[in-house]
Structures are given as C-alpha cells and as structure tokens.
Amino acid sequence: MRRIFLLLFILLGVSLICNVTEAKNQEKQKVIYQYKKYQKFDFEELGVTGDSSSPGDLSIRTRLQKSFVNKLPYRRNFDSQIRSAIERIR
C-alpha cells in the first residue's frame, strides 16, 4: 500500500514538473503573426441571388410649407444694448 502511494506521489510530482517546464518554454517563444499584404477580390465572380422587393420608383408626397411668424420685435440697431453690456463689464 505504501509503495502504491509512493509511486503515485512520484508520478504526480514528475508530471507537475514537466508541465511547469513546458509552460516556461511556451512563455519564451514569441508568436509572430503575418498578414496578407495584398488581397484581390473579383466582384464579377461573386453572384448574389435573391428577390428585390423594392418598388421601381420612389414617390414623395408634397407637403404644405408652413410659414412661421417671428415673435421677437424688429429693431434696426442694438447700440443701446451693446453700450449697456460694455458698461457692465467695466
């Protein structure tokens, strides 16, 4: 019984040591990715099949244009307001 436990303990220890050393080796290796520098698509060979359910022409209803009334009073010059604003700054 002791021999079985001792044998299992040794096997587990060896397997753990092997896993640790393998993990260290994998960390040291650099992974280099190379991407395609040029890729060409031939759109003539790509065939798209299906049904176009959109109508042939688009029609837009005309709307009445609404004219808005300006509620602000009309003034020819704002000199007095500009002077009072400058005086408030001083």
C-alpha positions, 0 to 999 in steps of 0.5 A: 500500500505504501509503495502504491502511494509512493509511486503515485506521489512520484508520478504526480510530482514528475508530471507537475514538473514537466508541465511547469517546464513546458509552460516556461518554454511556451512563455519564451517563444514569441508568436509572430503573426503575418498578414496578407499584404495584398488581397484581390477580390473579383466582384464579377465572380461573386453572384448574389441571388435573391428577390428585390422587393423594392418598388421601381420608383420612389414617390414623395408626397408634397407637403404644405410649407408652413410659414412661421411668424417671428415673435421677437420685435424688429429693431434696426440697431442694438447700440443701446444694448451693446453700450449697456453690456460694455458698461457692465463689464467695466 
